[in-house]
Amino acid sequence: MAFSIALLGKYPGREVEVEKKELKETNIIDSDLLAIDFCGEAIPLTELRIAERYQNMIRNYDNPTFRKLMTRTEKRMRIIEPILKKYGVPADFKYIPLIESAMSDDVTSRRGAGGYWQLMPSTAKSLGLVVNETRDDRKHLIKSTHAAGKYLSELHRQLGSWTLVAAAYNAGPTHIQNRMDSQNKDDYFKLRLNSETTRYIYKLLAVKEWFSNPERSKEWGSGDVVNRLSEKLVELKKAELQLAKATTDS
């Protein structure tokens, strides 16, 4: 990356301001490697901690078991997407059943969440599903997906951000709203959350990327992207310090 900044000698004030603006607007990596989003919300991958978390999760799903799961679930994914669309829920949420239940109807958590979408009994019932000793609609792909679509749509009405919706799906909307209020933040990537909820969006992103852009995922998994990003951030910091010094001396 070229900054085109000469840091020798004295600077007129206006020229220094222009240099600052150009430096601020310079892309760290001029590539679609950073053009990753969740439901249209850009992921701030120029932040090294976020890039490292994303890389780790990409690597986590780079295994034969997950590749078999991808092949095995393609047909069911095609069933899920149009149902979510009916409720105004972006297609990126179709990957939730993969990370929640490995697209299996016969999974029950220790807390009692069950079915493809791992809905709690009380939540499932509030969404119109039947859950009793003889019938459990959480195990019915179409019925449970309609329920999930309603739930995700309602969460978005409450929180206004799809990344926060993902967090709330994992931790519950009350918990997320409390964290937002106590920290006075409404950005998923700036909130301090428990480790499971912090990792949740990265799981969805990694699964989405392996399905939709495996070549980009392989490059992220190689470690080269994060290494280059780290080098560029060091370079950027040095240039900013030099520019600040030049501004002070001028």
C-alpha positions in Angstrom: 0.0 0.0 0.0 1.4 3.3 -1.0 0.7 6.3 1.2 2.4 8.9 -1.0 3.4 10.9 2.1 6.7 12.8 2.2 7.5 13.4 5.9 10.6 15.5 5.6 10.6 19.3 6.1 7.8 21.6 7.1 4.2 21.3 6.0 1.6 24.0 5.4 -1.4 23.4 7.6 -3.9 22.7 4.7 -1.5 20.2 3.1 -1.2 18.2 6.3 -5.0 18.1 6.7 -5.3 16.7 3.1 -2.7 14.1 3.9 -4.6 13.0 7.0 -7.8 12.6 5.0 -6.1 10.6 2.3 -4.4 8.3 4.9 -7.7 7.8 6.7 -9.5 6.8 3.5 -6.8 4.3 2.3 -8.0 0.7 2.1 -5.8 -1.6 4.1 -6.2 -4.5 1.7 -7.6 -3.7 -1.8 -9.5 -7.0 -2.2 -12.9 -8.6 -1.9 -11.3 -10.6 0.9 -12.7 -8.0 3.3 -16.0 -7.7 1.5 -17.9 -10.1 3.9 -21.3 -9.2 5.3 -24.1 -10.7 7.3 -27.5 -9.9 6.0 -26.0 -6.8 4.3 -24.3 -5.6 7.5 -20.6 -5.2 6.8 -18.2 -7.1 9.0 -15.4 -4.9 10.3 -12.6 -7.2 9.3 -10.0 -4.4 9.2 -10.0 -4.8 13.0 -7.4 -7.4 13.8 -9.3 -9.0 16.7 -12.3 -9.5 14.5 -10.2 -10.8 11.6 -8.5 -13.3 13.9 -11.8 -14.6 15.3 -13.2 -15.0 11.8 -10.1 -16.8 10.6 -10.2 -19.2 13.5 -13.8 -20.1 12.8 -13.2 -20.5 9.1 -10.5 -23.0 10.1 -12.8 -24.7 12.6 -15.3 -25.6 9.8 -12.6 -26.7 7.3 -13.0 -30.5 8.0 -14.4 -33.6 6.3 -17.3 -33.9 8.7 -18.6 -30.4 7.8 -18.1 -30.9 4.1 -20.2 -34.1 4.3 -22.9 -32.1 6.2 -22.9 -29.4 3.5 -23.6 -32.1 0.8 -26.2 -33.9 2.9 -28.2 -30.7 3.8 -28.4 -28.9 0.4 -32.0 -30.1 -0.3 -33.3 -29.0 3.1 -31.6 -25.6 2.8 -33.6 -25.0 -0.4 -36.8 -25.7 1.6 -35.8 -23.3 4.4 -34.8 -20.2 2.4 -38.2 -19.3 0.8 -40.0 -19.8 4.1 -37.7 -17.3 5.8 -38.2 -14.9 2.9 -41.9 -15.0 3.6 -41.3 -13.4 7.0 -38.7 -10.9 5.7 -35.8 -12.8 7.2 -32.6 -12.7 5.1 -31.3 -16.0 3.6 -28.2 -15.9 5.8 -30.3 -17.2 8.7 -30.9 -20.5 6.9 -27.5 -21.6 8.3 -28.8 -21.6 11.9 -30.0 -25.2 11.8 -26.5 -26.3 10.7 -24.8 -24.7 13.7 -27.6 -25.5 16.2 -28.4 -29.1 15.4 -26.3 -30.1 12.4 -29.6 -30.1 10.5 -31.0 -32.9 12.6 -34.5 -33.1 14.1 -33.4 -35.4 16.9 -31.2 -33.2 19.0 -32.1 -31.9 22.4 -29.9 -29.6 24.5 -29.4 -29.9 28.3 -31.7 -26.9 28.7 -34.5 -28.6 26.7 -34.1 -26.8 23.3 -34.9 -29.2 20.5 -35.5 -29.8 16.8 -33.8 -28.3 13.8 -33.8 -24.8 15.2 -33.2 -25.8 18.8 -36.2 -23.9 20.1 -37.1 -24.0 23.8 -40.5 -25.6 24.5 -42.0 -22.3 25.8 -40.8 -20.3 22.8 -42.0 -23.0 20.3 -45.5 -23.0 21.9 -45.7 -19.2 21.8 -45.0 -19.4 18.1 -47.8 -21.9 17.5 -46.0 -25.2 17.6 -47.3 -28.2 19.4 -44.8 -29.6 22.0 -46.1 -32.4 24.2 -45.4 -36.0 25.1 -46.8 -37.4 21.8 -46.0 -34.6 19.3 -43.1 -32.2 18.9 -43.4 -29.8 15.9 -39.9 -28.6 16.5 -38.9 -31.9 14.7 -40.9 -30.9 11.6 -38.7 -28.9 9.2 -41.4 -26.8 7.6 -43.4 -26.1 10.7 -40.4 -25.3 12.8 -39.0 -23.0 10.1 -42.2 -21.0 9.9 -41.9 -20.6 13.7 -38.3 -19.6 13.4 -39.1 -17.1 10.7 -41.8 -15.5 12.9 -39.3 -15.4 15.8 -36.4 -13.9 13.9 -38.7 -11.2 12.3 -40.0 -10.2 15.8 -36.4 -10.0 17.1 -35.5 -7.7 14.3 -38.5 -5.4 15.1 -37.1 -5.3 18.7 -33.4 -4.8 18.0 -33.2 -3.3 14.5 -30.0 -5.1 13.5 -29.6 -8.6 12.0 -26.3 -9.2 13.8 -28.0 -8.4 17.1 -30.8 -10.7 16.1 -28.2 -13.5 15.7 -26.9 -12.7 19.2 -30.4 -12.7 20.6 -31.2 -16.0 19.0 -28.3 -17.5 21.0 -28.5 -15.6 24.3 -32.1 -14.4 24.3 -33.4 -10.9 23.5 -33.7 -9.8 27.2 -30.0 -10.6 27.8 -28.9 -8.8 24.7 -31.1 -5.8 25.4 -29.7 -5.6 29.0 -26.1 -5.7 27.7 -26.9 -3.0 25.1 -28.5 -0.8 27.8 -25.7 -1.3 30.4 -22.9 -0.7 27.9 -24.7 2.0 25.9 -23.9 0.3 22.7 -26.0 -1.1 19.8 -23.2 -2.7 17.7 -22.7 -6.4 18.0 -19.0 -6.1 17.4 -18.5 -3.6 20.2 -20.6 -5.3 22.9 -19.0 -7.3 25.6 -20.8 -10.6 25.6 -20.2 -14.1 26.9 -17.8 -16.2 24.8 -20.5 -18.4 23.2 -22.5 -15.5 22.0 -19.4 -13.6 20.9 -18.5 -16.6 18.7 -22.1 -17.1 17.3 -22.0 -14.6 14.4 -18.6 -16.0 13.4 -20.1 -19.5 13.2 -22.8 -18.2 10.9 -20.4 -16.3 8.8 -18.0 -19.2 8.4 -20.8 -21.6 7.4 -22.2 -19.1 5.0 -18.8 -18.5 3.4 -17.9 -22.2 3.0 -21.2 -22.6 1.2 -21.1 -19.5 -0.9 -17.4 -18.7 -1.4 -15.2 -21.7 -0.7 -12.2 -20.2 -2.5 -12.2 -17.0 -0.4 -12.7 -19.2 2.7 -9.6 -21.3 1.8 -7.6 -18.1 1.5 -8.7 -16.9 4.9 -7.9 -20.2 6.4 -4.4 -20.1 5.1 -3.5 -17.4 7.5 -2.1 -15.1 4.8 -4.9 -12.6 5.0 -4.6 -12.0 8.7 -0.8 -11.8 8.4 -1.0 -9.2 5.7 -3.6 -7.3 7.6 -1.4 -7.2 10.7 1.5 -5.9 8.7 -0.6 -3.2 7.1 -2.0 -2.1 10.4 1.6 -1.7 11.8 2.5 0.2 8.6 -0.6 2.4 9.0 0.2 3.1 12.7 3.8 4.1 11.9 2.6 6.4 9.1 0.0 8.0 11.4 2.7 8.6 14.1 5.0 10.1 11.5 2.3 12.3 10.2 1.4 13.5 13.7 5.0 14.3 14.4 5.2 16.3 11.1 2.0 18.2 12.0 3.5 19.1 15.4 6.8 20.2 13.9 5.1 22.3 11.2 
